[in-house]
Amino acid sequence: MTDYISAFSQSGNLFIPRMFQGFPEIKEALISNKMQAAFMVAPMAIALRAQGVPIRIVYLGHRYGSAVVVRKDGPVKTFPDLRGRVIAIPSRFSDERLIVFRALKYFNMKPSELKMVEMAPPDVAGALAASAIDAFSMGEPYPSQAEMAGFGRVLFHARQFWPDYISCVLVVRQDLIDKRPETVQLLVDGIARSGLWLERGRPYREHAADFVGRYYFRQNPALLRWALTNPIDRVMYTPLAPRKDDFNLIRDLMLETGVLDHNIEFEEYIDTTFADGAKYKTAWNYEPGSQRAE
Amino acid sequence: MSDGKRILMGILLWTGVITLAHSALNLNWSVLLNDRLPEDKRKIYVAYIPVT
């Protein structure tokens, strides 16, 4: 997305996207200023800010798009069947962990009845296939990967227990916000426009799956096509402006589940200036296959 | 040309080829050059992982 914004923004090539395989590495790169912006799970961003790291959440990456997956032919048919079993999560500081807590509460179960292990997202489908874990709670396209390969079954999608679920957010270092706000605005505008473009329908999502899979994620485009279209609202790219109620819920769940040791207010870790600035942006005027976008 | 000179030339040529290949294949010049620009002119690195 960032490369696309760079390529088609009037200001020229401003952003360099860098792929990581896990959130802890992104966190370190952000703290050390090797990365000035990052997509990361919301609770990790909140925790970093609460620890005094000079960053702000400025926008969302997407909505929904996380699921709990079990083996298709395994003994787990319902969530309570996970009692005493191992479930992989991307990080202690992830919404995917919080979904599990929401489900635990719904089924009147205790956290001690499950064993949660942290695992890099690209490893979970293989671990489930090899029966090294009994389930995973992860963002797309890993639930799709397990489904497509035939060994995984979605036990539930995040929205089932969390109607306005959000996972990845765009985090920017405070010094960049202070010194180059117009650059941050350009990035947020581009993400807003890309989100609106993706919501124009199936052909646009299929095209995005093709080029993102080939050139950015290094994944089979068919896998991303599955994740983005099966069904079409499996991952949503609007609305992406941060909303106070959504983040208060995440913060409260973090406090409740012991990954945040003190309260932090929405205004302390979110900067809504750029989302407000992107409010009236329209979708990229770009047709699949074209060499131009406006 | 003496054998010693031939061997020396060979070593220098080999070292040059390996250095060039290393520079072309292993070094990310856009990153190295970007890091040397004044802070307000640098491109912004945006980290992501391959999830939606």
HADDOCK unambig.tbl for C-alpha pairs under 7 A between the chains (distance, minus, plus):
assign (segid A and resid 14 and name CA) (segid B and resid 43 and name CA) 4.84 0.50 0.50
assign (segid A and resid 14 and name CA) (segid B and resid 44 and name CA) 6.19 0.50 0.50
assign (segid A and resid 15 and name CA) (segid B and resid 43 and name CA) 5.38 0.50 0.50
assign (segid A and resid 15 and name CA) (segid B and resid 44 and name CA) 4.72 0.50 0.50
assign (segid A and resid 15 and name CA) (segid B and resid 45 and name CA) 5.89 0.50 0.50
assign (segid A and resid 15 and name CA) (segid B and resid 46 and name CA) 6.75 0.50 0.50
assign (segid A and resid 16 and name CA) (segid B and resid 43 and name CA) 6.61 0.50 0.50
assign (segid A and resid 16 and name CA) (segid B and resid 44 and name CA) 5.96 0.50 0.50
assign (segid A and resid 16 and name CA) (segid B and resid 45 and name CA) 4.77 0.50 0.50
assign (segid A and resid 16 and name CA) (segid B and resid 46 and name CA) 6.02 0.50 0.50
assign (segid A and resid 17 and name CA) (segid B and resid 45 and name CA) 5.86 0.50 0.50
assign (segid A and resid 17 and name CA) (segid B and resid 46 and name CA) 4.77 0.50 0.50
assign (segid A and resid 17 and name CA) (segid B and resid 47 and name CA) 5.94 0.50 0.50
assign (segid A and resid 18 and name CA) (segid B and resid 45 and name CA) 6.73 0.50 0.50
assign (segid A and resid 18 and name CA) (segid B and resid 46 and name CA) 5.99 0.50 0.50
assign (segid A and resid 18 and name CA) (segid B and resid 47 and name CA) 4.87 0.50 0.50
assign (segid A and resid 18 and name CA) (segid B and resid 48 and name CA) 6.28 0.50 0.50
assign (segid A and resid 19 and name CA) (segid B and resid 47 and name CA) 5.94 0.50 0.50
assign (segid A and resid 19 and name CA) (segid B and resid 48 and name CA) 5.13 0.50 0.50
assign (segid A and resid 19 and name CA) (segid B and resid 49 and name CA) 5.42 0.50 0.50
assign (segid A and resid 20 and name CA) (segid B and resid 47 and name CA) 6.76 0.50 0.50
assign (segid A and resid 20 and name CA) (segid B and resid 48 and name CA) 5.95 0.50 0.50
assign (segid A and resid 20 and name CA) (segid B and resid 49 and name CA) 4.94 0.50 0.50
assign (segid A and resid 21 and name CA) (segid B and resid 49 and name CA) 5.57 0.50 0.50
assign (segid A and resid 22 and name CA) (segid B and resid 49 and name CA) 6.55 0.50 0.50
assign (segid A and resid 26 and name CA) (segid B and resid 47 and name CA) 6.51 0.50 0.50
assign (segid A and resid 35 and name CA) (segid B and resid 45 and name CA) 4.94 0.50 0.50
assign (segid A and resid 35 and name CA) (segid B and resid 46 and name CA) 6.01 0.50 0.50
assign (segid A and resid 35 and name CA) (segid B and resid 47 and name CA) 6.38 0.50 0.50
assign (segid A and resid 36 and name CA) (segid B and resid 44 and name CA) 6.05 0.50 0.50
assign (segid A and resid 36 and name CA) (segid B and resid 45 and name CA) 5.56 0.50 0.50
assign (segid A and resid 36 and name CA) (segid B and resid 46 and name CA) 6.37 0.50 0.50
assign (segid A and resid 37 and name CA) (segid B and resid 45 and name CA) 6.33 0.50 0.50
assign (segid A and resid 37 and name CA) (segid B and resid 46 and name CA) 4.70 0.50 0.50
assign (segid A and resid 37 and name CA) (segid B and resid 47 and name CA) 6.34 0.50 0.50
assign (segid A and resid 38 and name CA) (segid B and resid 46 and name CA) 5.04 0.50 0.50
assign (segid A and resid 38 and name CA) (segid B and resid 47 and name CA) 4.33 0.50 0.50
assign (segid A and resid 38 and name CA) (segid B and resid 48 and name CA) 5.96 0.50 0.50
assign (segid A and resid 39 and name CA) (segid B and resid 47 and name CA) 6.13 0.50 0.50
assign (segid A and resid 39 and name CA) (segid B and resid 48 and name CA) 5.17 0.50 0.50
assign (segid A and resid 139 and name CA) (segid B and resid 51 and name CA) 6.19 0.50 0.50
assign (segid A and resid 139 and name CA) (segid B and resid 52 and name CA) 6.98 0.50 0.50
assign (segid A and resid 140 and name CA) (segid B and resid 51 and name CA) 5.51 0.50 0.50
assign (segid A and resid 140 and name CA) (segid B and resid 52 and name CA) 5.53 0.50 0.50
assign (segid A and resid 141 and name CA) (segid B and resid 51 and name CA) 5.96 0.50 0.50
assign (segid A and resid 141 and name CA) (segid B and resid 52 and name CA) 6.59 0.50 0.50
assign (segid A and resid 217 and name CA) (segid B and resid 50 and name CA) 5.09 0.50 0.50
